[in-house]
Amino acid sequence: MPYTEDRAAWYEGQGLWAHVSENNWKDWLWHLKNRITSLEQLEQYMTLTPEERAGCLFAKGKLAMAITPYFFNLIDRNDLNCPIRRQVIPRIDESIVSTEEMLDSLGEDEHSPVPGLVHRYPDRVLFLVTDRCASYCRYCTRSRLVSNAQGYNFHPEYEQALRYIEAHPEVRDVLLSGGDPLLLSDKKLDHLLSRLRAIPHVEFIRIGSRIPVFLPQRVTPELGKIFEKHGPIWMSIHVNHPKEATRELKDACERLSFAGVPLGNQSVLLRGVNDDPEVIKALVHRLLRMRVRPYYLYQMDLITSGSHFKTDVRKGIEIIKELRGHTTGYAVPQYVIDAPGGGGKVPINPDYLEKITDEEVVFRNYEGREFRYPLTRTPVTAPASGELLPVKVQL
Ligand SMILES: *Cc1c(COP(=O)(O)O)cnc(C)c1O
């Protein structure tokens, strides 16, 4: 069935927690304290399938379950295939181990000069500042270390990481991630950003966070002030499905935007969640309305326990093909595969190029119509001197 939605509506409200005071609902610490983290709590709110029940028990030693009340409200409890449900409620499929999958599929640990820092690309580093998130995505790329269910013993070494960045003038771009950096207190974030801003060669600072999606209440005016003070701070949020684009998320994005934070979005293509051109189209349109520019669409990493989310790459290409030209250019993310083993992100695009020779380029547009662009210059008139005859010139 094609995906349809009420485009004018923005989901809002306290849902199952209507009895809770508005002050509590707006308090991010209340949401953290009241997260659903056990099978018993979850079963108070909904009927699970046997696969989910078994999944919850299995998840304990792998990647903890945690769902904020705010995000739980977005689940359609009558729909076994609800795309929100699939993202945060474990299934026994997580116990399936396939030979293609790895705990550290992007080879991050090998590219880590000091604990918590990944230096893969020449001019930028990934700085993992915490191993905790507000809620845990079941397809997490860093499930080996987040939530500490596997005893990975992750301890971010801020001083060591900062000293490494200070000592490497080629690092002009620092990406704070984790875990979720916005789980740090205002004071810690303020301190970290001050330290980074004090390094003259660090030009670009960005944060990767799913907090606006799981816990929009965390995006307080005070947090906005910190970003304003250290700006420009860029942010990539992580929305996978239009159902996540609520009134609260929109408001949080506006608070960030008005604090001068340019916003991008990273989605992961997930089987049974958003592997449908209509769903992605509805998502990217909602993002633009929230001042968020779609940035990357990721092919699922080859993560242990994640194979049930894996899609065919041809589906991803089809999705991009159905966006490009058919809708606003700003709405089209770059589809990438993060190369297994640690090759970095590689763009995967529909093929518009038919042929390229010294004479011309032959290509197709979004409708599949063929066009030609000549690479030659053929003057119609002779130059003013009149001595030269028109000739074909190759570029
Ligand atoms: C994704 C990533 C970056 C940032 O890549 P951009 O293409 O600049 O967004 C940097 N370092 C690592 C290790 C990454 O995985």
The ligand as an SDF file (V2000), in Angstrom:
LIG
                    3D

 15 15  0  0  0  0  0  0  0  0999 V2000
   31.2510   10.2040    8.6870 C   0  0  0  0  0  0  0  0  0  0  0  0
   32.5550   10.4500    9.2620 C   0  0  0  0  0  0  0  0  0  0  0  0
   33.1370   11.7200    9.1980 C   0  0  0  0  0  0  0  0  0  0  0  0
   32.4540   12.8920    8.5350 C   0  0  0  0  0  0  0  0  0  0  0  0
   32.3280   12.6950    7.1630 O   0  0  0  0  0  0  0  0  0  0  0  0
   31.6360   13.8240    6.2490 P   0  0  0  0  0  0  0  0  0  0  0  0
   31.5530   13.1980    4.8930 O   0  0  0  0  0  0  0  0  0  0  0  0
   32.5630   15.0170    6.3000 O   0  0  0  0  0  0  0  0  0  0  0  0
   30.3180   14.1310    6.8390 O   0  0  0  0  0  0  0  0  0  0  0  0
   34.3900   11.8840    9.7390 C   0  0  0  0  0  0  0  0  0  0  0  0
   35.0540   10.8610   10.3200 N   0  0  0  0  0  0  0  0  0  0  0  0
   34.5290    9.6220   10.3750 C   0  0  0  0  0  0  0  0  0  0  0  0
   35.3140    8.5310   11.0040 C   0  0  0  0  0  0  0  0  0  0  0  0
   33.2610    9.3800    9.8700 C   0  0  0  0  0  0  0  0  0  0  0  0
   32.7330    8.1500    9.9440 O   0  0  0  0  0  0  0  0  0  0  0  0
  1  2  1  0
  2  3  1  0
  2 14  2  0
  3  4  1  0
  3 10  2  0
  4  5  1  0
  5  6  1  0
  6  7  2  0
  6  8  1  0
  6  9  1  0
 10 11  1  0
 11 12  2  0
 12 13  1  0
 12 14  1  0
 14 15  1  0
M  END
$$$$
